[in-house]
Structures are given as C-alpha cells and as structure tokens.
C-alpha cells in the first residue's frame, strides 16, 4: 500500500451489543474491531490509515431477508424506527477516506441501535 492509503474494515453493531444465538458472529465482529485498532498502530507510521465501520441494520442484503417478526423486534431497538439507507454507508466511507487524522477508530452507523 502507498502512503495515505486507507483500510476500512466492516464490523457490526452486534460486535458491541451482543445477540443471543449469534455468539460466533458477534465474536468475529469484536475481533475485527480489535484487529482494526492493532493494525492501525502498526501501519500508521507508513501513513496507512486503518478504521472500521460498525453497521446496524440496512435496507439491503440480510436486512431485506429478515422475517417480519425479527424485523419488528429490531425496529423496536432503533430510536429512528427504520433501517438505514445503503447510501449512508457510502457517505461514511467518503468521510473516512477524506480524513488524515482519523486512526484506529470504529465508527458506528446504526440509527441509535447502540447509544
């Protein structure tokens, strides 16, 4: 990688909040967040910026495949009472790659699911 490159890892809000029945998934996302912080410390000397985005529920991918029961349970936990628009993900990626001071952070994009 060249100077001023960015690595953006993708995590999940569940990596912080936990979820019954999803222990393996939650543990892997917690690992992604720890990996992000550690790698950031290793490569920032080369001006490679490492950060992560912990996503909540969005109107794409698995968010579209949830049963109505599960979707309603999730919506009860989101203060905005809606799933996110996928364009929000692109916007936060653009923010991260425009920064030259954001290092080793996990940015949460989840509509308030985790406050």
C-alpha positions in Angstrom: 0.0 0.0 0.0 1.1 3.5 -0.6 1.2 6.5 1.7 -2.2 8.0 2.6 -4.0 4.7 1.8 -7.0 3.7 3.8 -8.1 0.3 5.1 -11.8 0.2 6.2 -12.9 -2.9 8.0 -16.6 -3.7 8.3 -18.0 -4.7 11.7 -21.4 -4.8 13.2 -23.3 -3.1 15.9 -23.7 -6.6 17.3 -20.0 -6.8 18.0 -20.6 -4.3 20.8 -24.1 -5.2 21.9 -24.1 -9.0 21.6 -27.0 -11.1 20.4 -28.3 -14.4 21.7 -27.9 -17.2 19.2 -25.2 -15.3 17.3 -22.2 -15.8 19.5 -19.8 -16.8 16.7 -20.8 -13.8 14.6 -20.6 -11.4 17.5 -17.2 -12.7 18.5 -15.9 -12.4 15.0 -17.0 -8.7 14.8 -15.4 -8.0 18.2 -12.2 -9.5 16.7 -12.5 -7.2 13.6 -12.6 -4.2 15.9 -9.6 -5.3 17.9 -7.8 -6.1 14.7 -8.6 -2.6 13.4 -7.1 -0.9 16.4 -4.0 -3.0 16.5 -3.3 -2.8 12.8 -3.8 0.9 12.9 -1.0 1.2 15.4 1.3 -0.9 13.2 0.9 0.8 9.9 0.2 4.5 10.7 4.0 5.1 10.7 3.7 4.4 6.9 0.8 6.8 6.7 -1.7 4.0 6.1 -5.0 4.8 7.9 -7.0 1.9 9.4 -10.5 2.3 10.7 -13.7 0.4 10.8 -17.4 0.9 10.4 -19.8 -1.0 12.7 -23.0 -1.2 10.7 -26.5 -1.6 12.1 -29.5 -2.8 10.0 -29.9 -1.5 6.4 -32.3 -1.9 3.6 -30.0 -4.2 1.7 -28.5 -7.7 2.0 -29.6 -9.6 5.1 -31.7 -6.7 6.2 -34.1 -7.5 3.4 -34.3 -11.2 4.3 -35.4 -10.9 7.9 -38.7 -12.2 8.9 -41.4 -9.7 9.8 -41.2 -10.8 13.5 -37.4 -10.3 13.7 -37.6 -7.0 11.7 -40.2 -5.6 14.1 -38.0 -6.7 17.1 -35.0 -4.9 15.6 -37.0 -1.8 14.8 -38.1 -1.5 18.4 -34.5 -1.1 19.4 -33.7 1.6 16.8 -34.8 5.1 18.0 -35.3 6.2 14.4 -37.6 3.2 13.9 -36.2 2.5 10.4 -33.4 0.6 8.7 -30.7 2.6 7.2 -30.4 3.7 3.6 -27.3 2.0 1.9 -26.2 5.4 0.7 -25.3 6.3 4.3 -22.6 3.7 4.1 -21.0 5.3 1.1 -21.2 8.7 2.8 -19.3 7.5 5.9 -16.7 5.7 3.7 -16.2 9.0 1.8 -15.8 10.8 5.2 -13.2 8.3 6.4 -11.1 8.4 3.2 -11.1 12.2 3.3 -9.6 12.3 6.8 -5.9 12.5 7.6 -6.5 12.4 11.4 -8.9 9.5 11.9 -6.8 6.5 13.0 -7.9 3.2 14.6 -11.5 4.1 15.2 -14.7 2.2 14.9 -17.5 4.4 13.7 -21.0 3.2 14.5 -23.7 3.7 11.9 -26.8 2.2 13.3 -29.7 4.7 13.7 -29.2 4.7 17.5 -29.4 0.9 18.0 -26.4 1.4 20.2 -26.1 4.7 22.0 
